[in-house]
Amino acid sequence: MNEPTITNTDAPPPVPLSLDRLGDLPARIGTPDYDRDALTAGIIHIGLGNFHRAHQAWYLHKLMQQGLAQDWALIGAGVRAYDSAMRDKLKAQDYLTTLIELAPGRVTAEVVGSMIDYTPIAEDNAPLIAAMADPAIRIVSLTVTEGGYFIDPETGGLDLTHADIQHDRAQPDQPKTVFGAIIAALKLRRDAGHGPFTVQSCDNLRGNGTATRQAVVTLARQSDTALAQWIEQNCSFPNSMVDCIVPATGPDEIGLAQSLGVDDAAPVTHENYRQWVIEDDFCAGRPDWDKAGAIFTDAVHDYEAMKIRILNAGHQVLANAGELLGLETIADCMAHPLTSAMFRKIEAEEIAPYVAAVPGQDPAAYVELIAKRFANPAIRDTTRRVAFDGSSRHPGFVLPVLRDALAAKGSCSGLALVEALWARMCAGTRMDGTEIEPNDPQWARLNAVALAAREAPQLWLAQRHIYGDLAEHQAFAEAFEHWLSLIWAEGCEAALAVYTDQPDVAAALAGDRAGIGQ
């Protein structure tokens, strides 16, 4: 493989990405050493976005570069109409992806070829179901985001009242959801005498494999109890922790790829860090991902708790304040004296105390690692992307830590501030009066409640589908009301200055803005 070391130079027009043009790419761009025609599929991945292509697909690519895993190639898949656009882009370039690693002061690129097909998108998911029913497929993996698991926040179980789940209960042979499609494929395999496959979640959920098992088995039980029992007894659902910051792709990322010499309609940029920790529970075999740097362990929960609480909750600590202050990226938030100070204080005092150490990493050291990664200016991870779907991310990432803090009678002031910042962000305007575009599947409802909460903060916490009984905890409810009232009265920076005890910084920032306006 060509080992890439990228420097920007004047260059001829970029080479269109395709199998027959790989040899025309600049030598500094790494390309597959393996014969793509010799690969056969063993994995279907549902929800094939940027994260998967920079993570699981990359680990598989690394194995293939070693001459391994040639029968574990990927087939992409989706269950929503908008997945067709990604399929069309990737199909046009032979399912190849350019990965661009953005380290501070250094850019490298390589073409990943571990994906060889993408199932057509159909409303009844028939092509996907047929592909998963093929006995050659031994793993079905997925990244469908936290909200795609249909978890009832009050019970923790599958939300059987959701319209898509109700559809799949009534019409299991024409499912709308990823879980309904998995069940339909497993039914075909069982009836044909084929074995099961492993269902491998790559999402940022605590116990993602356990959550996936719960969703699949619970939904199957609604229409076919015998099938549900067969799935429970034969399929495996390994838990995993996945970690790599992967920004969304836009014109800038496409332009960066072109400047490096490759014309890729869907390149992926990512940070210079990856980690994948996996429970070794695969009913139909697996690739040797550990030979590419993954970790197989029975202690996945400790790794995922550290990552979800410090990194994912940390993202929510920053993102809403960043949106309110007009800070475009997470790196911008880390460069801002108030938001960065808030992040470090909350992490140290209200998150890290409720995180266990893992081999080679204690929580305080991990906080420092995350702070360094967040501050990488080469990663243009937008606050808007990170703040998206707060109605799933806050219950998944922030509120479990808050509950632990309340149970331990520890400080919850910072986490209450985080929730107040989210409530103020959902009101739909920044501190400078500019509009915040809808950024949540529940935006209309959140926006209405956020505006009402300006005069009655308790209305925000009364959203039991998000907060459950947390409004009944006096310490949290009072802290939340204090911060939300202060934000509405004096602004986001004033609240951050009070929390971080930096009134001089807030005054200096206000003075800077006044000077600019003169």
C-alpha positions as CSV (number, residue, x, y, z in Angstrom):
1,M,0.0,0.0,0.0
2,N,1.2,3.5,-0.7
3,E,1.8,5.2,2.6
4,P,0.3,8.7,2.2
5,T,2.0,11.8,3.4
6,I,0.0,14.7,2.1
7,T,1.3,18.2,1.3
8,N,-0.8,20.6,-0.7
9,T,0.8,21.3,-4.1
10,D,-0.4,22.6,-7.4
11,A,-1.7,19.5,-9.2
12,P,-3.6,18.4,-12.3
13,P,-7.3,18.0,-12.2
14,P,-8.5,15.4,-9.5
15,V,-8.9,11.8,-10.7
16,P,-12.5,10.5,-10.5
17,L,-12.7,7.8,-7.9
18,S,-13.3,4.3,-9.4
19,L,-11.6,1.0,-9.5
20,D,-10.2,1.4,-13.0
21,R,-8.6,4.8,-12.0
22,L,-6.9,3.8,-8.7
23,G,-3.6,3.6,-10.5
24,D,-4.0,7.2,-11.7
25,L,-4.3,8.7,-8.2
26,P,-1.4,10.6,-6.7
27,A,1.2,8.3,-5.1
28,R,0.6,10.1,-1.8
29,I,-2.9,8.6,-1.5
30,G,-3.0,5.1,-0.2
31,T,-4.9,2.5,-2.2
32,P,-6.1,-1.1,-1.7
33,D,-3.5,-3.8,-2.2
34,Y,-6.1,-6.6,-2.4
35,D,-8.0,-7.8,-5.4
36,R,-11.5,-6.4,-5.0
37,D,-12.8,-9.0,-7.5
38,A,-11.7,-11.8,-5.2
39,L,-13.7,-10.4,-2.2
40,T,-17.0,-12.0,-1.1
41,A,-19.5,-10.6,1.3
42,G,-19.9,-11.6,4.9
43,I,-21.3,-8.4,6.5
44,I,-24.3,-6.2,5.8
45,H,-24.1,-2.8,7.4
46,I,-27.3,-0.9,7.8
47,G,-27.1,2.9,8.1
48,L,-24.0,3.4,6.0
49,G,-22.9,6.9,6.9
50,N,-19.6,8.6,7.5
51,F,-18.9,7.1,10.9
52,H,-19.2,3.5,9.7
53,R,-17.0,4.2,6.7
54,A,-14.3,5.8,8.9
55,H,-14.5,3.1,11.5
56,Q,-15.7,-0.5,11.0
57,A,-15.1,-0.4,7.2
58,W,-11.6,0.9,7.9
59,Y,-10.8,-1.9,10.4
60,L,-11.9,-4.4,7.8
61,H,-9.9,-2.7,5.1
62,K,-6.8,-3.0,7.3
63,L,-7.3,-6.7,7.6
64,M,-7.7,-7.1,3.9
65,Q,-4.4,-5.2,3.4
66,Q,-2.9,-8.0,5.4
67,G,-4.4,-10.6,3.1
68,L,-7.1,-11.5,5.7
69,A,-10.9,-11.3,5.9
70,Q,-11.3,-11.7,2.1
71,D,-14.7,-13.4,2.7
72,W,-15.9,-10.7,5.0
73,A,-16.5,-7.8,2.6
74,L,-19.3,-5.3,3.3
75,I,-22.6,-4.7,1.7
76,G,-24.2,-1.4,2.5
77,A,-27.9,-1.0,3.3
78,G,-30.5,1.5,4.5
79,V,-34.1,1.5,5.6
80,R,-35.1,5.1,4.7
81,A,-35.7,6.8,1.4
82,Y,-32.8,9.3,1.9
83,D,-30.3,6.4,1.9
84,S,-30.8,6.2,-1.8
85,A,-28.7,9.3,-2.3
86,M,-25.7,7.7,-0.6
87,R,-26.2,4.5,-2.5
88,D,-26.1,6.3,-5.8
89,K,-23.0,8.3,-4.9
90,L,-21.1,5.2,-3.8
91,K,-22.3,2.9,-6.6
92,A,-21.0,5.5,-9.1
93,Q,-17.5,5.1,-7.7
94,D,-17.5,1.3,-7.2
95,Y,-18.3,1.7,-3.5
96,L,-14.9,3.1,-2.7
97,T,-14.4,5.8,-0.1
98,T,-11.6,8.3,0.4
99,L,-10.7,8.6,4.1
100,I,-8.9,11.8,5.0
101,E,-7.2,11.9,8.4
102,L,-7.0,15.4,10.0
103,A,-4.2,15.5,12.6
104,P,-3.1,18.9,13.9
105,G,-0.7,20.2,11.2
106,R,-0.9,17.1,9.0
107,V,-3.4,15.6,6.5
108,T,-3.2,12.1,5.1
109,A,-5.5,10.2,2.8
110,E,-6.3,6.6,1.7
111,V,-8.9,4.8,-0.4
112,V,-10.8,2.1,1.5
113,G,-12.3,-0.8,-0.6
114,S,-13.8,-3.1,1.9
115,M,-17.4,-2.4,0.7
116,I,-18.4,-4.1,-2.5
117,D,-22.2,-3.5,-2.9
118,Y,-25.2,-1.6,-1.6
119,T,-28.7,-3.0,-1.5
120,P,-31.4,-1.1,-3.4
121,I,-33.7,1.0,-1.2
122,A,-37.4,-0.1,-1.1
123,E,-40.3,0.9,1.2
124,D,-40.9,-2.7,2.2
125,N,-37.2,-3.4,2.6
126,A,-37.5,-6.5,0.4
127,P,-34.0,-6.2,-1.1
128,L,-32.4,-5.8,2.3
129,I,-34.3,-8.7,3.7
130,A,-33.3,-10.9,0.8
131,A,-29.7,-9.9,1.2
132,M,-29.7,-10.7,4.9
133,A,-31.3,-14.0,4.3
134,D,-28.3,-15.2,2.3
135,P,-26.4,-17.7,4.4
136,A,-23.1,-16.1,3.3
137,I,-24.0,-13.2,5.5
138,R,-22.8,-13.9,9.0
139,I,-22.9,-10.4,10.6
140,V,-25.5,-7.7,10.3
141,S,-24.1,-4.5,11.8
142,L,-25.8,-1.2,12.2
143,T,-25.4,2.5,13.0
144,V,-28.9,4.0,13.1
145,T,-28.2,6.6,15.8
146,E,-29.6,6.7,19.3
147,G,-33.2,7.6,18.3
148,G,-33.4,4.7,16.0
149,Y,-33.7,2.2,18.8
150,F,-37.3,3.3,19.8
151,I,-36.5,3.2,23.5
152,D,-39.2,4.3,25.9
153,P,-37.4,6.7,28.2
154,E,-39.7,5.9,31.2
155,T,-39.6,2.1,30.9
156,G,-36.3,1.5,29.1
157,G,-38.0,-1.0,26.9
158,L,-39.1,-0.9,23.3
159,D,-41.7,1.8,22.6
160,L,-44.5,-0.3,21.2
161,T,-46.6,2.8,20.7
162,H,-44.3,4.3,18.0
163,A,-46.0,4.4,14.6
164,D,-43.2,2.5,12.8
165,I,-43.1,-0.2,15.5
166,Q,-46.9,-0.5,15.3
167,H,-46.7,-0.9,11.6
168,D,-44.1,-3.7,11.9
169,R,-46.2,-5.5,14.5
170,A,-49.2,-5.5,12.1
171,Q,-47.2,-6.2,8.9
172,P,-44.1,-8.1,9.8
173,D,-43.5,-9.2,6.2
174,Q,-43.3,-5.6,5.0
175,P,-41.4,-3.9,7.8
176,K,-40.4,-0.2,8.0
177,T,-37.7,-0.5,10.8
178,V,-34.3,-2.0,10.8
179,F,-35.4,-4.4,13.5
180,G,-38.4,-5.5,11.6
181,A,-36.2,-6.2,8.6
182,I,-33.8,-8.2,10.7
183,I,-36.6,-10.3,12.1
184,A,-38.0,-10.9,8.6
185,A,-34.6,-12.1,7.3
186,L,-34.1,-14.3,10.4
187,K,-37.5,-15.9,9.8
188,L,-36.5,-16.7,6.2
189,R,-33.2,-18.2,7.4
190,R,-34.8,-20.3,10.1
191,D,-37.5,-21.6,7.7
192,A,-34.8,-22.5,5.1
193,G,-32.7,-24.3,7.6
194,H,-29.9,-21.8,7.6
195,G,-28.2,-20.6,10.7
196,P,-28.5,-17.3,12.4
197,F,-26.3,-14.2,12.1
198,T,-24.8,-11.9,14.6
199,V,-26.4,-8.5,15.0
200,Q,-23.7,-6.0,15.9
201,S,-24.6,-2.5,17.0
202,C,-22.0,0.2,16.4
203,D,-24.0,3.0,17.9
204,N,-23.3,5.2,20.9
205,L,-25.6,3.5,23.4
206,R,-24.7,2.0,26.8
207,G,-25.1,-1.7,26.3
208,N,-25.8,-1.2,22.5
209,G,-25.9,-5.0,21.9
210,T,-28.2,-5.5,24.8
211,A,-30.5,-2.7,23.5
212,T,-30.4,-4.3,20.1
213,R,-31.3,-7.7,21.4
214,Q,-34.2,-6.2,23.4
215,A,-35.5,-4.4,20.3
216,V,-35.3,-7.4,18.0
217,V,-36.7,-10.0,20.5
218,T,-39.5,-7.8,21.8
219,L,-40.6,-6.8,18.3
220,A,-40.5,-10.4,17.1
221,R,-42.6,-11.5,20.1
222,Q,-45.4,-9.2,19.0
223,S,-46.1,-11.4,15.9
224,D,-44.3,-14.7,16.3
225,T,-43.4,-16.0,19.7
226,A,-41.7,-19.1,18.4
227,L,-39.5,-17.0,16.1
228,A,-38.6,-14.7,19.0
229,Q,-37.6,-17.7,21.0
230,W,-35.4,-19.0,18.2
231,I,-33.7,-15.6,17.8
232,E,-33.1,-15.4,21.5
233,Q,-31.6,-18.8,21.7
234,N,-29.5,-18.7,18.5
235,C,-28.5,-15.2,17.6
236,S,-25.8,-13.1,19.3
237,F,-25.8,-9.4,20.0
238,P,-22.3,-8.3,21.2
239,N,-21.9,-5.1,23.0
240,S,-19.3,-2.7,21.7
241,M,-17.8,0.7,22.2
242,V,-16.9,2.7,19.1
243,D,-14.9,5.9,19.1
244,C,-13.7,8.2,16.3
245,I,-14.8,11.8,15.7
246,V,-16.1,12.0,12.1
247,P,-17.6,15.3,10.9
248,A,-20.3,15.5,8.3
249,T,-19.3,15.8,4.6
250,G,-20.1,19.1,2.8
251,P,-18.5,21.1,0.0
252,D,-15.4,21.9,2.0
253,E,-14.6,18.1,2.5
254,I,-15.3,17.4,-1.1
255,G,-13.0,20.3,-2.0
256,L,-10.3,19.0,0.3
257,A,-10.4,15.6,-1.4
258,Q,-10.1,17.3,-4.8
259,S,-7.2,19.3,-3.6
260,L,-5.5,16.1,-2.7
261,G,-6.0,14.7,-6.2
262,V,-9.2,12.6,-5.9
263,D,-12.7,13.5,-7.1
264,D,-14.9,11.7,-4.5
265,A,-18.6,12.5,-4.2
266,A,-18.7,11.3,-0.6
267,P,-15.3,11.6,1.1
268,V,-14.9,11.2,4.8
269,T,-12.8,13.3,7.1
270,H,-11.9,12.0,10.6
271,E,-9.6,12.7,13.5
272,N,-6.3,10.8,14.1
273,Y,-7.8,8.6,16.8
274,R,-9.8,5.4,16.7
275,Q,-10.9,2.9,19.3
276,W,-13.2,-0.2,19.0
277,V,-13.8,-2.4,22.0
278,I,-16.0,-5.4,21.3
279,E,-17.5,-8.2,23.3
280,D,-16.4,-11.5,21.7
281,D,-19.9,-13.0,21.1
282,F,-20.4,-13.9,17.5
283,C,-22.6,-16.8,16.7
284,A,-21.5,-17.3,13.1
285,G,-17.8,-16.3,13.2
286,R,-16.1,-12.9,12.8
287,P,-13.1,-11.2,11.2
288,D,-10.0,-10.9,13.4
289,W,-10.5,-7.2,14.0
290,D,-8.0,-7.4,16.8
291,K,-5.2,-7.8,14.2
292,A,-6.2,-4.3,13.0
293,G,-6.2,-2.8,16.5
294,A,-9.6,-3.5,17.9
295,I,-9.9,-4.8,21.5
296,F,-11.9,-7.9,22.4
297,T,-12.9,-8.0,26.1
298,D,-15.6,-8.9,28.5
299,A,-15.3,-5.4,30.1
300,V,-16.9,-3.5,27.2
301,H,-19.3,-1.7,29.6
302,D,-16.4,0.0,31.5
303,Y,-14.9,1.3,28.2
304,E,-18.3,2.4,26.8
305,A,-19.3,4.1,30.1
306,M,-16.1,6.1,30.1
307,K,-16.5,7.1,26.4
308,I,-20.2,7.8,26.5
309,R,-20.1,9.8,29.7
310,I,-16.9,11.8,29.1
311,L,-16.9,12.2,25.3
312,N,-20.6,12.0,24.2
313,A,-22.0,13.8,27.3
314,G,-19.0,16.2,26.9
315,H,-20.2,17.0,23.4
316,Q,-23.6,17.9,24.8
317,V,-22.0,20.1,27.4
318,L,-20.4,22.2,24.7
319,A,-22.8,22.0,21.7
320,N,-25.8,24.0,23.0
321,A,-23.7,26.7,24.5
322,G,-21.8,26.9,21.2
323,E,-25.0,27.2,19.2
324,L,-26.2,30.0,21.4
325,L,-22.9,31.9,21.1
326,G,-22.5,31.3,17.4
327,L,-19.5,29.1,17.8
328,E,-19.4,27.0,14.6
329,T,-17.3,24.0,15.7
330,I,-16.5,22.0,18.8
331,A,-12.9,23.2,18.4
332,D,-14.2,26.8,18.5
333,C,-16.0,25.9,21.7
334,M,-12.7,24.6,23.2
335,A,-11.0,27.9,22.1
336,H,-13.6,30.0,23.9
337,P,-12.6,30.8,27.5
338,L,-16.0,30.4,29.0
339,T,-17.3,27.3,27.2
340,S,-13.9,25.5,27.6
341,A,-13.8,26.3,31.3
342,M,-17.4,25.1,31.7
343,F,-16.5,21.8,29.9
344,R,-13.4,21.2,32.1
345,K,-15.3,22.0,35.4
346,I,-18.3,19.8,34.6
347,E,-16.1,16.9,33.4
348,A,-13.9,17.1,36.5
349,E,-16.6,17.6,39.2
350,E,-19.8,16.1,37.9
351,I,-18.9,13.5,35.2
352,A,-15.5,11.9,35.9
353,P,-16.4,11.0,39.5
354,Y,-19.1,8.6,38.1
355,V,-16.8,6.8,35.6
356,A,-14.7,3.7,36.4
357,A,-11.1,3.4,35.2
358,V,-10.3,0.9,32.4
359,P,-6.9,-0.8,31.8
360,G,-4.3,1.8,31.0
361,Q,-6.7,4.8,31.4
362,D,-8.2,6.6,34.4
363,P,-11.1,9.1,34.0
364,A,-9.0,12.2,34.6
365,A,-6.5,11.2,31.9
366,Y,-9.3,10.4,29.6
367,V,-10.8,13.8,30.1
368,E,-7.5,15.3,29.1
369,L,-7.4,13.1,26.0
370,I,-10.9,14.2,25.0
371,A,-10.1,17.9,25.6
372,K,-7.2,17.6,23.3
373,R,-9.2,15.8,20.6
374,F,-12.1,18.3,20.9
375,A,-9.6,21.2,20.5
376,N,-8.1,19.8,17.2
377,P,-8.8,22.8,14.9
378,A,-8.4,20.5,11.8
379,I,-11.6,18.7,12.7
380,R,-14.5,20.9,11.7
381,D,-17.1,19.1,13.7
382,T,-20.0,21.5,13.8
383,T,-21.9,22.4,17.0
384,R,-25.1,21.9,14.9
385,R,-24.2,18.3,14.1
386,V,-23.3,17.5,17.7
387,A,-26.4,19.3,19.0
388,F,-28.7,17.4,16.6
389,D,-31.4,15.1,18.2
390,G,-30.9,16.4,21.7
391,S,-34.1,14.7,22.7
392,S,-32.3,11.3,22.3
393,R,-28.8,12.4,23.2
394,H,-29.5,14.1,26.5
395,P,-31.5,11.1,27.9
396,G,-28.8,8.8,26.5
397,F,-25.6,10.6,27.5
398,V,-26.2,13.3,30.1
399,L,-29.2,12.3,32.3
400,P,-27.7,8.9,33.4
401,V,-24.7,10.8,34.9
402,L,-27.1,13.3,36.5
403,R,-29.0,10.5,38.1
404,D,-25.8,9.0,39.6
405,A,-24.8,12.5,40.9
406,L,-28.2,12.9,42.6
407,A,-28.0,9.4,44.1
408,A,-24.6,10.2,45.5
409,K,-25.8,13.6,46.7
410,G,-23.0,15.1,44.6
411,S,-23.0,18.4,42.8
412,C,-25.4,18.7,39.9
413,S,-25.2,22.5,39.2
414,G,-23.1,22.1,36.0
415,L,-25.3,19.4,34.6
416,A,-28.4,21.5,35.4
417,L,-26.7,24.3,33.5
418,V,-26.2,22.0,30.5
419,E,-30.0,21.2,30.5
420,A,-30.8,24.9,30.8
421,L,-28.6,25.7,27.8
422,W,-30.3,23.0,25.8
423,A,-33.7,24.5,26.8
424,R,-32.6,27.9,25.8
425,M,-31.2,26.7,22.5
426,C,-34.5,25.0,21.6
427,A,-36.2,28.4,21.9
428,G,-34.7,28.9,18.4
429,T,-32.6,32.1,18.7
430,R,-28.9,32.8,19.5
431,M,-27.7,35.4,21.8
432,D,-27.2,37.7,18.8
433,G,-30.8,37.2,17.8
434,T,-30.1,35.1,14.7
435,E,-32.4,32.1,14.1
436,I,-31.4,28.5,15.0
437,E,-32.9,26.3,12.4
438,P,-34.9,23.2,13.6
439,N,-32.4,20.6,14.8
440,D,-34.4,17.8,16.4
441,P,-37.0,15.3,15.2
442,Q,-39.2,16.7,18.0
443,W,-38.3,20.3,17.3
444,A,-41.8,21.7,17.1
445,R,-42.8,20.4,20.5
446,L,-39.4,21.3,22.0
447,N,-39.5,24.8,20.7
448,A,-43.0,25.4,22.0
449,V,-42.1,24.1,25.5
450,A,-38.8,26.1,25.5
451,L,-40.6,29.4,24.7
452,A,-43.1,28.7,27.5
453,A,-40.3,27.8,29.9
454,R,-38.9,31.3,29.7
455,E,-41.6,32.3,32.2
456,A,-42.2,28.9,33.8
457,P,-38.9,26.9,33.8
458,Q,-40.5,23.9,35.4
459,L,-42.4,23.2,32.1
460,W,-39.2,22.1,30.5
461,L,-38.5,19.5,33.1
462,A,-42.2,18.3,33.0
463,Q,-41.4,16.6,29.7
464,R,-41.5,13.1,31.2
465,H,-40.6,11.4,28.0
466,I,-37.2,13.0,28.4
467,Y,-36.7,13.6,32.1
468,G,-38.9,11.0,33.7
469,D,-39.1,11.9,37.4
470,L,-36.0,14.2,37.5
471,A,-38.2,17.2,38.1
472,E,-39.1,15.7,41.5
473,H,-35.4,16.1,42.6
474,Q,-35.4,19.4,44.3
475,A,-31.6,20.1,44.0
476,F,-31.7,19.6,40.2
477,A,-35.0,21.4,39.7
478,E,-33.9,24.5,41.6
479,A,-30.5,24.6,39.9
480,F,-32.1,24.3,36.5
481,E,-34.6,27.1,37.2
482,H,-31.8,29.3,38.4
483,W,-29.7,28.8,35.3
484,L,-32.5,29.1,32.8
485,S,-33.8,32.3,34.4
486,L,-30.2,33.7,34.4
487,I,-29.6,32.8,30.8
488,W,-32.9,34.5,29.7
489,A,-32.2,37.6,31.9
490,E,-28.5,38.2,31.3
491,G,-27.4,35.9,28.5
492,C,-25.4,32.7,28.0
493,E,-22.0,34.2,28.7
494,A,-23.2,35.7,32.0
495,A,-24.4,32.3,33.2
496,L,-21.1,30.6,32.1
497,A,-19.1,33.3,33.9
498,V,-21.0,32.7,37.1
499,Y,-20.6,29.0,36.9
500,T,-16.9,29.1,36.1
501,D,-16.3,32.1,38.4
502,Q,-14.9,34.3,35.6
503,P,-16.8,37.6,35.7
504,D,-13.8,39.4,34.3
505,V,-13.8,37.2,31.2
506,A,-17.4,37.8,30.5
507,A,-16.8,41.6,30.9
508,A,-13.8,41.5,28.5
509,L,-15.8,39.6,25.9
510,A,-18.6,42.1,26.2
511,G,-16.2,44.9,25.8
512,D,-14.6,43.3,22.7
513,R,-18.0,43.1,21.1
514,A,-18.8,46.7,22.0
515,G,-15.5,47.8,20.5
516,I,-16.3,45.9,17.3
517,G,-19.7,47.6,17.0
518,Q,-18.3,51.1,17.4
